[in-house]
C-alpha cells in the first residue's frame, strides 16, 4: 500500500511527463504529421508522376514521424490513465490480481497497471509475418533434399544460373570456405551427375558402355589408380585395403 507522500511523488512525476510530452508535440508540430506529405516533403503539388523510389527517403521520414507521434500519444494515454487511477485510489494495485505493485516497479514504470507476474509483455510474440503463409523460401527449401532423388530439380536450375554470378559476397554466408567463384548455397554439389565417374564414362541410349570421354576428372581418376597400383607393387598396401 502506497503512502500519501509516495502517491504525491508519483503524481508529480506523471504530471511533469505529461507536460513534457505536450510541449514536445507543440514544438515539433506533432512531428509534422498534420502537414501534407507531398507539398512539404518534396515541394511538388502531386506525387503522381514520380516513381516510388524517387521519394523513398521522404516516405521513410514520414513513416518515422508517424511512429514517433503514435508512440508519444500512446505514452500520453497511459500517463492520463495513471492519473485517473491515482484519483480513484486504484494506483499501485494490479488490475489483474489485485495485489500491490512493487514500488521499485512503479519507480521504473510510473504508468504500470499490473504487477510483474501479470505484465502483458511477459511473453515475446513468436507470430510470423502473414506473407510467410503464402511465400515460401526459394524452391520450397529445396523440396527434394530429404528425398532419395537425383533428378534435375528447381535447386539445380538455380545453381546452374547462379554459377554465372550473383550479387552476393562471401560475407553474406556463415561458411568460411565461400569464395567469389561459388556465391550460392551448396555450390559444391555436382549437377547433371551423381558421382564424378559419370562425367567420363559414356553409354548409349540402351545404357551399354561405349567408352571413355577424356577430361580432367578422368585424368584424376587414372592418377589415383596408378598411385594405388604403385603402392600395391611396393608393398605399402594390400590390394584388398581399398575398393575401386
C-alpha positions in Angstrom: 0.0 0.0 0.0 1.5 3.3 -1.1 1.7 6.1 1.4 0.3 9.6 0.8 3.7 11.0 0.2 4.5 8.3 -2.3 1.2 8.9 -4.2 2.0 12.7 -4.3 5.5 11.9 -5.6 4.3 9.6 -8.4 1.5 12.1 -9.3 4.1 14.9 -9.7 6.3 12.7 -11.8 3.4 11.7 -14.1 2.2 15.3 -14.5 5.7 16.5 -15.3 6.0 13.9 -18.0 2.6 14.8 -19.4 3.7 18.5 -19.6 7.0 17.4 -21.3 5.1 15.4 -24.0 2.6 18.1 -24.7 5.3 20.7 -25.0 7.3 18.4 -27.4 4.3 17.8 -29.6 3.7 21.6 -29.9 7.4 22.3 -30.6 7.7 19.6 -33.2 4.2 20.4 -34.7 3.2 16.8 -33.9 6.3 15.6 -35.8 4.8 17.2 -39.0 2.1 14.5 -39.2 -0.6 17.1 -39.8 1.3 18.5 -42.8 0.7 17.3 -46.3 3.3 14.7 -47.3 3.9 15.7 -50.9 3.8 19.5 -50.6 6.0 19.8 -47.6 8.4 17.0 -48.3 9.1 17.4 -52.0 7.7 20.8 -52.8 5.5 19.3 -55.6 1.8 19.6 -55.9 1.4 15.9 -56.9 3.3 12.6 -56.5 1.5 11.1 -59.5 4.4 11.3 -62.0 7.1 10.1 -59.6 8.4 6.6 -59.3 8.1 5.3 -55.7 11.9 5.0 -55.5 12.3 8.7 -56.2 10.5 9.6 -52.9 11.8 6.7 -50.8 13.7 8.9 -48.4 10.7 11.2 -47.9 8.5 8.1 -47.3 10.9 6.7 -44.7 10.9 10.0 -42.8 7.1 10.2 -43.0 6.8 6.7 -41.6 9.3 7.5 -38.8 7.4 10.7 -37.9 4.1 8.8 -37.7 5.7 6.2 -35.5 7.2 8.8 -33.1 3.9 10.6 -32.9 1.9 7.4 -32.2 4.4 6.4 -29.6 4.1 9.7 -27.7 0.4 9.7 -27.9 0.3 6.2 -26.5 2.5 7.2 -23.7 0.3 10.2 -23.0 -2.8 7.9 -22.9 -1.0 5.7 -20.3 0.0 8.7 -18.2 -3.5 10.1 -18.2 -4.9 6.7 -17.2 -2.3 6.5 -14.3 -3.5 9.9 -13.1 -7.1 8.7 -13.1 -6.1 5.6 -11.0 -4.5 7.9 -8.5 -7.7 9.9 -8.3 -9.8 6.8 -7.8 -7.5 5.2 -5.3 -6.5 2.3 -7.6 -3.0 3.4 -8.4 -0.3 0.9 -7.3 -2.8 -2.0 -7.4 -2.5 -4.8 -10.0 -5.6 -4.7 -12.3 -5.4 -8.4 -12.8 -4.8 -10.0 -9.3 -5.5 -7.0 -7.1 -2.1 -7.3 -5.3 0.1 -4.3 -4.6 2.6 -3.4 -7.4 6.2 -3.2 -6.1 7.4 0.4 -5.5 10.5 -0.4 -7.5 8.4 -1.3 -10.5 6.4 2.0 -10.2 9.7 4.0 -9.9 10.9 2.4 -13.2 7.5 2.5 -14.9 5.1 5.0 -13.2 2.3 4.0 -15.6 2.4 0.3 -14.7 -1.1 -1.0 -14.1 -0.1 -4.7 -13.3 2.5 -6.5 -11.2 5.5 -8.1 -12.9 3.8 -11.5 -12.9 0.8 -10.2 -14.9 2.7 -7.9 -17.2 1.3 -8.2 -20.8 4.9 -8.2 -22.1 5.9 -11.4 -20.3 5.8 -13.4 -23.5 7.6 -12.3 -26.6 5.4 -12.8 -29.6 6.5 -15.6 -32.0 4.0 -14.7 -34.7 5.5 -14.7 -38.1 4.5 -12.3 -40.9 1.3 -13.2 -42.7 3.2 -13.2 -46.0 5.0 -16.4 -45.0 1.8 -18.4 -45.2 1.9 -17.8 -49.0 5.6 -17.0 -49.8 7.9 -19.9 -49.1 11.7 -19.9 -49.2 13.2 -20.4 -52.7 12.2 -23.7 -54.2 10.4 -24.7 -51.0 13.7 -25.0 -49.1 14.9 -27.5 -51.7 12.0 -29.8 -51.8 14.0 -32.9 -52.8 16.7 -32.6 -50.2 15.2 -35.1 -47.8 14.2 -37.5 -50.6 16.2 -40.2 -52.4 16.1 -38.2 -55.6 18.9 -37.2 -58.0 17.0 -35.7 -60.9 17.4 -32.2 -62.2 15.0 -30.1 -60.0 14.4 -26.4 -59.1 17.5 -26.2 -56.9 19.7 -27.5 -59.7 18.1 -24.8 -62.0 19.1 -22.1 -59.6 22.6 -23.5 -59.2 23.0 -23.7 -62.9 22.2 -20.0 -63.2 24.0 -18.8 -60.1 27.3 -20.2 -61.2 27.5 -17.3 -63.7 27.4 -14.8 -60.8 25.1 -13.3 -58.2 25.0 -10.1 -56.2 26.2 -11.9 -53.0 29.6 -11.8 -51.5 31.5 -14.3 -49.1 30.4 -12.1 -46.2 26.8 -13.0 -46.8 27.4 -16.6 -45.8 28.4 -18.2 -42.5 30.5 -20.8 -44.3 34.1 -19.5 -44.3 35.0 -21.6 -47.4 32.8 -19.5 -49.6 34.6 -17.7 -52.4 33.6 -15.3 -55.2 33.6 -18.3 -57.6 30.8 -20.0 -55.7 28.3 -17.5 -54.5 25.3 -19.7 -53.9 24.3 -22.3 -51.4 25.6 -25.9 -51.9 27.7 -24.7 -54.8 30.0 -27.7 -54.3 27.2 -30.2 -55.4 27.5 -31.7 -58.8 24.8 -31.1 -61.4 23.9 -33.4 -64.2 25.5 -36.4 -62.5 25.7 -38.1 -59.1 29.2 -39.5 -59.0 32.3 -38.0 -60.7 32.9 -41.2 -62.6 29.7 -40.5 -64.6 31.4 -37.4 -66.2 33.8 -39.5 -68.4 32.1 -42.9 -68.8 29.7 -42.8 -71.8 26.8 -45.1 -72.7 24.3 -45.4 -75.5 20.5 -45.0 -75.2 20.2 -48.6 -74.0 22.7 -48.0 -71.2 25.5 -50.0 -72.8 29.0 -48.7 -72.2 30.5 -47.0 -75.3 33.8 -45.8 -74.0 35.6 -43.1 -72.0 35.4 -39.3 -72.6 38.8 -37.8 -71.7 38.6 -34.9 -69.2 40.2 -33.6 -66.0 38.0 -35.9 -63.9 39.2 -38.9 -65.9 42.9 -37.9 -65.6 42.5 -37.5 -61.8 40.8 -41.0 -61.7 43.7 -42.5 -63.7 46.3 -40.9 -61.4 44.5 -42.4 -58.4 44.6 -45.8 -60.0 48.3 -45.5 -60.9 49.1 -44.3 -57.4 47.2 -47.2 -55.9 48.9 -49.7 -58.2 52.4 -48.4 -57.3 51.6 -48.7 -53.6 50.5 -52.3 -54.1 53.6 -53.1 -56.0 55.8 -51.5 -53.4 54.1 -53.4 -50.6 52.8 -50.3 -49.0 49.2 -51.5 -49.0 47.4 -54.7 -50.0 45.1 -54.6 -52.9 42.2 -55.6 -50.5 42.6 -52.5 -48.5 40.7 -50.3 -50.9 37.8 -50.8 -53.3 37.9 -49.2 -56.7 
